[in-house]
Amino acid sequence: PLEVIARYIRVIKVEKEISRNTTILDIGCGFSCYFLRRIKHRIKKGHGFDSNLADKKFSNLEIKNFTFKDSLPYESNFFDTVTMIATFEHFDNIEKLLAEIKRVLMTNGRVIMTVPSEKSKSLLEFLANMRILNPNEIFSHKRYLSQEELFDLFRKYGFNVKKVENFELGYNFLYVFEKTV
């Protein structure tokens, strides 16, 4: 139940930032594509990918079984919004991922994401060891970045910080970045 509640809170935080009639790429959309299904009535088109699901098309959503390595399988300047709900910390090469996000995102497009804070690492690992949280999820985290590291990384790839909000007692953060060039 704790994991379900925490996931729901992250989804609600991101959902509040979504503009109507936007075209979204949800990176790491999960096997149920919960977030995209939840907002499909408000968006023009939703695309998502994850490595643990089958290709699907329904309504205005298109889902791909895909594992990111070097490039994203989407056209340049195609998306208004890219979302990553508790997924950024799972990727091996975040610099290649950010370069690809920049490529597929329109100028002035936004990246809306949630990431665990640095201070959450020990708590998350404790809860995973106690089997309160899914150990596979928690121990597949590749990094816990500080705000400064995250800001520097996004600025390097041509993004400005538009919003920062901590939640879940400061153990998670919501970030909104905007592509400038």
C-alpha positions, 0 to 999 in steps of 0.5 A, a space after each residue: 500500500 505504501 508504494 501504491 500511495 507514493 506512486 499515486 502522489 507522484 502521478 498527481 503532481 505531474 498531472 497538474 503540470 500537463 497542458 491540454 491538447 499536448 503531445 506527450 512522451 512518457 518515458 518509462 510508462 510502466 506496464 499498466 501505462 497508468 499515467 497516460 491512461 489517466 490523462 488521455 482525455 486531456 491530451 492530443 496524443 500520448 506516447 510511452 515506452 517501457 521495457 516490460 510491456 507489449 506494443 499497444 495502440 488504443 484511443 489516442 495512446 501508442 505504447 512501445 516495448 523499448 529499452 533506451 540505449 542510444 536513441 529514442 524511436 521518435 521524430 525530432 521536434 515532435 513532442 510538447 511535453 516529456 514526462 518521467 515519473 520516478 524513472 530518470 534515476 534508473 537510466 544508465 546514460 542520462 547524458 545520451 537520454 537528455 540529448 535525445 529528449 532535447 532532440 524529440 522535444 519542440 522548442 519551449 517544450 517541457 520536461 516534467 519529472 519526479 525524482 527521489 532526493 539524495 536523502 531518500 536513498 537510505 530510507 528507500 533501501 531500508 524499506 526495500 530490504 524490509 520488503 515494504 517497497 519493491 526491492 527490484 525497483 529501489 536497487 535498480 536506481 543508478 544515482 541520486 542527484 543533488 538539485 545542483 547536479 540536476 540543474 547543471 545537467 539540464 542546463 548543459 543540454 539547453 533547458 531552463 528550470 521552471 519549477 521545483 517542488 519537494 513533496 513526500 516530506 522532501 524525499 521526492 522532487 517535482 521538476 519542470 524544465 523548459 527547452 530553450 534552443 
